[in-house]
Amino acid sequence: MMKYWCYGICLLLILACGCVAGEERGEAGDLREYLLAAVSYAEMHGKEAALVEFGKPDGAFTYDGWYIYAYDDDCILLAHPYEEASVGLNRSGWTDSRGLPVIRIGSDVAQAGGGYITYLYPRPGDAGIDEAAFSTYELKLGYVMPVDDDWWLGSGVALADLTWDEGYPPVIRDMVALVVDGTAYAGREGDAAALTEISDPGGRFVNANGHYLYAYRYDGTLIGHPHLPEMIGSNLIDREDQYGMRMIGSLAATARDGGGFVVFIWPNPEEGNRDELKIGYVMPVDDDWWLGSGVYLSEVTGEYTPIRG
């Protein structure tokens, strides 16, 4: 009974007080509370009734761009208010607009107990969600949580919509500014000077947060990096993570398209080289090379999300 009482209080706060959506932008922790309320609803009302509720575009959990989706542990979609045509399909092969296997990662994180994830996905519009409209994809912060032994729930919100002073979290704004500065420096000072500065561990492109620039040719050849001098000149275009995503190829393609965010998995040297989700931002310098930087998801949330090894 205590669990159901907590669910009722939590849902009332969400729906009546607007603590996660509406005129006041929410905080990252509100996303977790929203999922906790959904899990409690499922436990109280049962799986069948919960899936019906989560699948309603006008349901209690669907409002102001917030919604719940549900999958089983085999990555079969069980409920989604904006993807009714995909319900019942195995989505294990689905990737975001830059190749991140979001559903498989979400399933693995949920089965490990739940946690934050990040990815690119379209914002719901008047006509719903068009997953084929890659130009509408935006950076999202997600949270996933198991309901029981064979299914799980998730949700996400645009990172720029959460409560920060100026859009994205400061750590991401600083990282993006580093990339913009590097691109401008290369245009002003020339390729040789820029690559020398990028590869200097004490240079202007390693900031106080420890973020740095890296530079590649579009074929995947590393040409500038402050911490991997031994790798400069190596071609990394075929490097894959444990899910098969070719992250350098995805970053290069994004830069060639004009730049933007890419989410990928990368070892964190500050944490024993454990694999973590990382938010990258890249920009083209010219037709020959591009540069980028990145922020680990744990720097945004303050929590480590275990990634399958």
Contacts in CASP RR format, 6 or more apart in sequence:
PFRMAT RR
TARGET T0000
AUTHOR 0000-0000-0000
METHOD contacts of the structure
MODEL  1
MMKYWCYGICLLLILACGCVAGEERGEAGDLREYLLAAVSYAEMHGKEAA
LVEFGKPDGAFTYDGWYIYAYDDDCILLAHPYEEASVGLNRSGWTDSRGL
PVIRIGSDVAQAGGGYITYLYPRPGDAGIDEAAFSTYELKLGYVMPVDDD
WWLGSGVALADLTWDEGYPPVIRDMVALVVDGTAYAGREGDAAALTEISD
PGGRFVNANGHYLYAYRYDGTLIGHPHLPEMIGSNLIDREDQYGMRMIGS
LAATARDGGGFVVFIWPNPEEGNRDELKIGYVMPVDDDWWLGSGVYLSEV
TGEYTPIRG
3 40 0 8 1.000
3 43 0 8 1.000
3 44 0 8 1.000
4 40 0 8 1.000
4 44 0 8 1.000
6 40 0 8 1.000
7 37 0 8 1.000
7 40 0 8 1.000
7 41 0 8 1.000
7 43 0 8 1.000
7 44 0 8 1.000
8 37 0 8 1.000
8 40 0 8 1.000
10 33 0 8 1.000
10 36 0 8 1.000
10 37 0 8 1.000
10 40 0 8 1.000
11 37 0 8 1.000
11 40 0 8 1.000
11 41 0 8 1.000
11 60 0 8 1.000
13 19 0 8 1.000
14 20 0 8 1.000
14 21 0 8 1.000
14 33 0 8 1.000
14 34 0 8 1.000
14 37 0 8 1.000
15 60 0 8 1.000
15 63 0 8 1.000
18 24 0 8 1.000
19 26 0 8 1.000
19 30 0 8 1.000
19 33 0 8 1.000
20 26 0 8 1.000
20 30 0 8 1.000
20 31 0 8 1.000
20 33 0 8 1.000
20 34 0 8 1.000
20 66 0 8 1.000
20 157 0 8 1.000
21 63 0 8 1.000
21 64 0 8 1.000
21 65 0 8 1.000
21 66 0 8 1.000
22 63 0 8 1.000
22 64 0 8 1.000
24 163 0 8 1.000
25 161 0 8 1.000
25 162 0 8 1.000
25 163 0 8 1.000
26 157 0 8 1.000
26 161 0 8 1.000
26 162 0 8 1.000
26 163 0 8 1.000
27 162 0 8 1.000
27 163 0 8 1.000
28 116 0 8 1.000
28 141 0 8 1.000
28 162 0 8 1.000
28 300 0 8 1.000
28 301 0 8 1.000
31 116 0 8 1.000
31 141 0 8 1.000
31 142 0 8 1.000
31 143 0 8 1.000
31 155 0 8 1.000
31 156 0 8 1.000
31 157 0 8 1.000
32 115 0 8 1.000
32 116 0 8 1.000
32 143 0 8 1.000
32 145 0 8 1.000
34 61 0 8 1.000
34 66 0 8 1.000
34 68 0 8 1.000
34 143 0 8 1.000
34 155 0 8 1.000
35 68 0 8 1.000
35 143 0 8 1.000
35 144 0 8 1.000
35 145 0 8 1.000
35 153 0 8 1.000
35 154 0 8 1.000
35 155 0 8 1.000
36 145 0 8 1.000
37 61 0 8 1.000
38 50 0 8 1.000
38 54 0 8 1.000
38 61 0 8 1.000
38 68 0 8 1.000
38 145 0 8 1.000
38 153 0 8 1.000
38 154 0 8 1.000
38 155 0 8 1.000
39 145 0 8 1.000
39 146 0 8 1.000
39 147 0 8 1.000
39 153 0 8 1.000
41 50 0 8 1.000
41 53 0 8 1.000
41 60 0 8 1.000
41 61 0 8 1.000
42 50 0 8 1.000
42 147 0 8 1.000
42 153 0 8 1.000
43 147 0 8 1.000
45 53 0 8 1.000
47 147 0 8 1.000
47 151 0 8 1.000
50 70 0 8 1.000
50 79 0 8 1.000
50 147 0 8 1.000
51 70 0 8 1.000
51 78 0 8 1.000
51 79 0 8 1.000
52 79 0 8 1.000
53 59 0 8 1.000
53 60 0 8 1.000
53 61 0 8 1.000
54 61 0 8 1.000
54 62 0 8 1.000
54 67 0 8 1.000
54 68 0 8 1.000
54 69 0 8 1.000
54 70 0 8 1.000
54 79 0 8 1.000
54 80 0 8 1.000
54 81 0 8 1.000
54 153 0 8 1.000
55 62 0 8 1.000
55 68 0 8 1.000
55 79 0 8 1.000
55 80 0 8 1.000
55 81 0 8 1.000
55 84 0 8 1.000
56 62 0 8 1.000
56 81 0 8 1.000
57 81 0 8 1.000
57 82 0 8 1.000
57 128 0 8 1.000
59 81 0 8 1.000
61 67 0 8 1.000
61 68 0 8 1.000
62 68 0 8 1.000
62 81 0 8 1.000
65 123 0 8 1.000
65 124 0 8 1.000
65 157 0 8 1.000
66 155 0 8 1.000
66 156 0 8 1.000
66 157 0 8 1.000
67 80 0 8 1.000
67 81 0 8 1.000
67 82 0 8 1.000
67 124 0 8 1.000
67 155 0 8 1.000
68 79 0 8 1.000
68 81 0 8 1.000
68 153 0 8 1.000
68 154 0 8 1.000
68 155 0 8 1.000
69 77 0 8 1.000
69 79 0 8 1.000
69 80 0 8 1.000
69 81 0 8 1.000
69 83 0 8 1.000
69 153 0 8 1.000
69 154 0 8 1.000
69 155 0 8 1.000
70 77 0 8 1.000
70 78 0 8 1.000
70 79 0 8 1.000
70 80 0 8 1.000
70 147 0 8 1.000
70 151 0 8 1.000
70 152 0 8 1.000
70 153 0 8 1.000
70 154 0 8 1.000
71 77 0 8 1.000
71 78 0 8 1.000
71 91 0 8 1.000
71 103 0 8 1.000
71 107 0 8 1.000
71 151 0 8 1.000
71 152 0 8 1.000
72 78 0 8 1.000
72 150 0 8 1.000
72 151 0 8 1.000
72 152 0 8 1.000
73 107 0 8 1.000
73 111 0 8 1.000
73 149 0 8 1.000
73 150 0 8 1.000
73 151 0 8 1.000
73 152 0 8 1.000
74 90 0 8 1.000
74 92 0 8 1.000
75 90 0 8 1.000
75 91 0 8 1.000
75 92 0 8 1.000
75 93 0 8 1.000
75 103 0 8 1.000
75 104 0 8 1.000
75 107 0 8 1.000
76 88 0 8 1.000
76 89 0 8 1.000
76 90 0 8 1.000
76 91 0 8 1.000
77 83 0 8 1.000
77 86 0 8 1.000
77 87 0 8 1.000
77 88 0 8 1.000
77 89 0 8 1.000
77 91 0 8 1.000
78 87 0 8 1.000
78 88 0 8 1.000
78 151 0 8 1.000
79 87 0 8 1.000
80 86 0 8 1.000
80 87 0 8 1.000
82 124 0 8 1.000
82 128 0 8 1.000
82 129 0 8 1.000
83 129 0 8 1.000
83 131 0 8 1.000
91 103 0 8 1.000
92 101 0 8 1.000
92 103 0 8 1.000
92 104 0 8 1.000
92 107 0 8 1.000
93 101 0 8 1.000
93 103 0 8 1.000
93 104 0 8 1.000
94 101 0 8 1.000
94 102 0 8 1.000
94 103 0 8 1.000
95 101 0 8 1.000
95 102 0 8 1.000
95 245 0 8 1.000
96 102 0 8 1.000
96 119 0 8 1.000
96 120 0 8 1.000
96 121 0 8 1.000
96 137 0 8 1.000
96 263 0 8 1.000
97 120 0 8 1.000
97 134 0 8 1.000
97 137 0 8 1.000
98 120 0 8 1.000
98 250 0 8 1.000
98 253 0 8 1.000
98 254 0 8 1.000
98 261 0 8 1.000
98 262 0 8 1.000
98 263 0 8 1.000
98 264 0 8 1.000
99 245 0 8 1.000
99 250 0 8 1.000
100 119 0 8 1.000
100 120 0 8 1.000
100 245 0 8 1.000
100 250 0 8 1.000
100 262 0 8 1.000
100 263 0 8 1.000
100 264 0 8 1.000
101 243 0 8 1.000
101 244 0 8 1.000
101 245 0 8 1.000
102 117 0 8 1.000
102 119 0 8 1.000
102 121 0 8 1.000
104 243 0 8 1.000
105 117 0 8 1.000
105 119 0 8 1.000
105 243 0 8 1.000
105 277 0 8 1.000
105 307 0 8 1.000
105 308 0 8 1.000
106 117 0 8 1.000
106 144 0 8 1.000
106 152 0 8 1.000
106 154 0 8 1.000
107 144 0 8 1.000
107 152 0 8 1.000
108 307 0 8 1.000
108 308 0 8 1.000
109 115 0 8 1.000
109 117 0 8 1.000
109 144 0 8 1.000
109 305 0 8 1.000
109 306 0 8 1.000
109 307 0 8 1.000
110 144 0 8 1.000
110 145 0 8 1.000
110 146 0 8 1.000
110 152 0 8 1.000
110 153 0 8 1.000
110 154 0 8 1.000
111 146 0 8 1.000
111 152 0 8 1.000
112 306 0 8 1.000
112 308 0 8 1.000
113 145 0 8 1.000
113 146 0 8 1.000
114 143 0 8 1.000
114 144 0 8 1.000
114 145 0 8 1.000
114 146 0 8 1.000
114 152 0 8 1.000
114 305 0 8 1.000
115 143 0 8 1.000
115 144 0 8 1.000
115 145 0 8 1.000
115 303 0 8 1.000
115 305 0 8 1.000
116 141 0 8 1.000
116 142 0 8 1.000
116 143 0 8 1.000
116 297 0 8 1.000
116 301 0 8 1.000
116 303 0 8 1.000
116 305 0 8 1.000
117 141 0 8 1.000
117 142 0 8 1.000
117 143 0 8 1.000
117 144 0 8 1.000
117 277 0 8 1.000
117 297 0 8 1.000
117 305 0 8 1.000
118 139 0 8 1.000
118 140 0 8 1.000
118 141 0 8 1.000
118 142 0 8 1.000
118 159 0 8 1.000
118 263 0 8 1.000
118 277 0 8 1.000
118 279 0 8 1.000
118 297 0 8 1.000
118 300 0 8 1.000
119 140 0 8 1.000
119 142 0 8 1.000
119 263 0 8 1.000
120 137 0 8 1.000
120 138 0 8 1.000
120 139 0 8 1.000
120 140 0 8 1.000
120 261 0 8 1.000
120 262 0 8 1.000
120 263 0 8 1.000
121 129 0 8 1.000
121 131 0 8 1.000
121 137 0 8 1.000
121 138 0 8 1.000
121 140 0 8 1.000
121 156 0 8 1.000
122 129 0 8 1.000
122 130 0 8 1.000
122 131 0 8 1.000
122 133 0 8 1.000
122 136 0 8 1.000
122 137 0 8 1.000
122 138 0 8 1.000
123 129 0 8 1.000
123 136 0 8 1.000
123 138 0 8 1.000
123 158 0 8 1.000
130 136 0 8 1.000
138 158 0 8 1.000
138 160 0 8 1.000
139 158 0 8 1.000
139 159 0 8 1.000
139 160 0 8 1.000
139 168 0 8 1.000
139 261 0 8 1.000
139 263 0 8 1.000
139 279 0 8 1.000
140 156 0 8 1.000
140 157 0 8 1.000
140 158 0 8 1.000
140 159 0 8 1.000
141 156 0 8 1.000
141 157 0 8 1.000
141 158 0 8 1.000
141 159 0 8 1.000
141 162 0 8 1.000
141 300 0 8 1.000
141 301 0 8 1.000
142 154 0 8 1.000
142 155 0 8 1.000
142 156 0 8 1.000
142 157 0 8 1.000
143 154 0 8 1.000
143 155 0 8 1.000
143 156 0 8 1.000
144 152 0 8 1.000
144 153 0 8 1.000
144 154 0 8 1.000
145 152 0 8 1.000
145 153 0 8 1.000
145 154 0 8 1.000
146 152 0 8 1.000
147 153 0 8 1.000
159 168 0 8 1.000
159 169 0 8 1.000
159 172 0 8 1.000
159 300 0 8 1.000
160 167 0 8 1.000
160 168 0 8 1.000
162 169 0 8 1.000
164 170 0 8 1.000
166 173 0 8 1.000
167 173 0 8 1.000
168 176 0 8 1.000
169 300 0 8 1.000
171 209 0 8 1.000
171 295 0 8 1.000
171 299 0 8 1.000
171 300 0 8 1.000
172 279 0 8 1.000
172 281 0 8 1.000
172 295 0 8 1.000
172 300 0 8 1.000
174 207 0 8 1.000
174 209 0 8 1.000
174 211 0 8 1.000
175 209 0 8 1.000
175 211 0 8 1.000
175 279 0 8 1.000
175 280 0 8 1.000
175 281 0 8 1.000
175 293 0 8 1.000
175 294 0 8 1.000
175 295 0 8 1.000
176 281 0 8 1.000
176 293 0 8 1.000
178 205 0 8 1.000
178 207 0 8 1.000
178 211 0 8 1.000
178 212 0 8 1.000
178 213 0 8 1.000
178 293 0 8 1.000
179 213 0 8 1.000
179 281 0 8 1.000
179 282 0 8 1.000
179 283 0 8 1.000
179 291 0 8 1.000
179 292 0 8 1.000
179 293 0 8 1.000
180 283 0 8 1.000
181 204 0 8 1.000
181 205 0 8 1.000
182 194 0 8 1.000
182 198 0 8 1.000
182 205 0 8 1.000
182 213 0 8 1.000
182 291 0 8 1.000
183 283 0 8 1.000
183 284 0 8 1.000
183 285 0 8 1.000
183 291 0 8 1.000
185 193 0 8 1.000
185 194 0 8 1.000
185 197 0 8 1.000
185 204 0 8 1.000
185 205 0 8 1.000
186 194 0 8 1.000
186 285 0 8 1.000
186 291 0 8 1.000
187 194 0 8 1.000
187 285 0 8 1.000
189 197 0 8 1.000
191 285 0 8 1.000
191 288 0 8 1.000
191 289 0 8 1.000
194 215 0 8 1.000
194 285 0 8 1.000
195 215 0 8 1.000
195 223 0 8 1.000
195 224 0 8 1.000
197 203 0 8 1.000
197 204 0 8 1.000
197 205 0 8 1.000
198 205 0 8 1.000
198 212 0 8 1.000
198 213 0 8 1.000
198 214 0 8 1.000
198 215 0 8 1.000
198 224 0 8 1.000
198 225 0 8 1.000
198 226 0 8 1.000
198 291 0 8 1.000
199 224 0 8 1.000
199 225 0 8 1.000
199 226 0 8 1.000
199 229 0 8 1.000
199 232 0 8 1.000
200 206 0 8 1.000
200 226 0 8 1.000
201 212 0 8 1.000
201 226 0 8 1.000
201 227 0 8 1.000
202 226 0 8 1.000
203 226 0 8 1.000
205 212 0 8 1.000
205 213 0 8 1.000
205 226 0 8 1.000
206 212 0 8 1.000
206 226 0 8 1.000
209 299 0 8 1.000
211 293 0 8 1.000
211 294 0 8 1.000
211 295 0 8 1.000
212 225 0 8 1.000
212 226 0 8 1.000
212 227 0 8 1.000
212 293 0 8 1.000
213 224 0 8 1.000
213 226 0 8 1.000
213 291 0 8 1.000
213 292 0 8 1.000
213 293 0 8 1.000
214 222 0 8 1.000
214 224 0 8 1.000
214 225 0 8 1.000
214 228 0 8 1.000
214 291 0 8 1.000
214 292 0 8 1.000
214 293 0 8 1.000
215 222 0 8 1.000
215 223 0 8 1.000
215 224 0 8 1.000
215 225 0 8 1.000
215 285 0 8 1.000
215 289 0 8 1.000
215 290 0 8 1.000
215 291 0 8 1.000
215 292 0 8 1.000
216 222 0 8 1.000
216 223 0 8 1.000
216 224 0 8 1.000
216 236 0 8 1.000
216 248 0 8 1.000
216 251 0 8 1.000
216 252 0 8 1.000
216 289 0 8 1.000
216 290 0 8 1.000
216 291 0 8 1.000
217 223 0 8 1.000
217 288 0 8 1.000
217 289 0 8 1.000
218 252 0 8 1.000
218 255 0 8 1.000
218 256 0 8 1.000
218 288 0 8 1.000
218 289 0 8 1.000
218 290 0 8 1.000
219 235 0 8 1.000
219 237 0 8 1.000
219 252 0 8 1.000
220 235 0 8 1.000
220 236 0 8 1.000
220 237 0 8 1.000
220 248 0 8 1.000
220 249 0 8 1.000
220 252 0 8 1.000
221 233 0 8 1.000
221 234 0 8 1.000
221 235 0 8 1.000
221 236 0 8 1.000
221 237 0 8 1.000
222 228 0 8 1.000
222 231 0 8 1.000
222 232 0 8 1.000
222 233 0 8 1.000
222 234 0 8 1.000
222 235 0 8 1.000
222 236 0 8 1.000
223 232 0 8 1.000
223 233 0 8 1.000
223 289 0 8 1.000
224 232 0 8 1.000
225 231 0 8 1.000
225 232 0 8 1.000
227 269 0 8 1.000
236 248 0 8 1.000
237 246 0 8 1.000
237 248 0 8 1.000
237 249 0 8 1.000
237 252 0 8 1.000
238 246 0 8 1.000
239 246 0 8 1.000
239 247 0 8 1.000
239 248 0 8 1.000
240 246 0 8 1.000
240 247 0 8 1.000
241 247 0 8 1.000
241 264 0 8 1.000
241 265 0 8 1.000
241 266 0 8 1.000
241 275 0 8 1.000
242 265 0 8 1.000
242 275 0 8 1.000
242 307 0 8 1.000
242 308 0 8 1.000
242 309 0 8 1.000
243 265 0 8 1.000
243 308 0 8 1.000
245 264 0 8 1.000
245 265 0 8 1.000
247 262 0 8 1.000
247 264 0 8 1.000
247 265 0 8 1.000
247 266 0 8 1.000
250 262 0 8 1.000
250 264 0 8 1.000
251 262 0 8 1.000
251 264 0 8 1.000
251 280 0 8 1.000
251 282 0 8 1.000
251 290 0 8 1.000
251 292 0 8 1.000
252 282 0 8 1.000
252 290 0 8 1.000
254 260 0 8 1.000
254 261 0 8 1.000
254 262 0 8 1.000
254 282 0 8 1.000
255 282 0 8 1.000
255 283 0 8 1.000
255 284 0 8 1.000
255 290 0 8 1.000
255 291 0 8 1.000
255 292 0 8 1.000
256 284 0 8 1.000
256 290 0 8 1.000
258 283 0 8 1.000
258 284 0 8 1.000
259 281 0 8 1.000
259 282 0 8 1.000
259 283 0 8 1.000
259 284 0 8 1.000
259 290 0 8 1.000
260 281 0 8 1.000
260 282 0 8 1.000
260 283 0 8 1.000
261 279 0 8 1.000
261 280 0 8 1.000
261 281 0 8 1.000
262 279 0 8 1.000
262 280 0 8 1.000
262 281 0 8 1.000
262 282 0 8 1.000
263 277 0 8 1.000
263 278 0 8 1.000
263 279 0 8 1.000
263 280 0 8 1.000
264 277 0 8 1.000
264 278 0 8 1.000
264 280 0 8 1.000
265 275 0 8 1.000
265 276 0 8 1.000
265 277 0 8 1.000
265 278 0 8 1.000
265 307 0 8 1.000
266 275 0 8 1.000
266 276 0 8 1.000
266 278 0 8 1.000
266 296 0 8 1.000
267 273 0 8 1.000
267 274 0 8 1.000
267 275 0 8 1.000
267 276 0 8 1.000
268 274 0 8 1.000
268 275 0 8 1.000
268 276 0 8 1.000
268 278 0 8 1.000
268 296 0 8 1.000
268 298 0 8 1.000
271 298 0 8 1.000
271 304 0 8 1.000
274 304 0 8 1.000
274 307 0 8 1.000
275 307 0 8 1.000
275 309 0 8 1.000
276 296 0 8 1.000
276 297 0 8 1.000
276 298 0 8 1.000
276 304 0 8 1.000
276 305 0 8 1.000
276 307 0 8 1.000
277 296 0 8 1.000
277 297 0 8 1.000
277 305 0 8 1.000
277 307 0 8 1.000
278 294 0 8 1.000
278 295 0 8 1.000
278 296 0 8 1.000
278 297 0 8 1.000
279 294 0 8 1.000
279 295 0 8 1.000
279 296 0 8 1.000
279 297 0 8 1.000
279 300 0 8 1.000
280 292 0 8 1.000
280 293 0 8 1.000
280 294 0 8 1.000
280 295 0 8 1.000
281 292 0 8 1.000
281 293 0 8 1.000
281 294 0 8 1.000
282 290 0 8 1.000
282 291 0 8 1.000
282 292 0 8 1.000
283 290 0 8 1.000
283 291 0 8 1.000
283 292 0 8 1.000
284 290 0 8 1.000
285 291 0 8 1.000
297 305 0 8 1.000
298 304 0 8 1.000
298 305 0 8 1.000
END
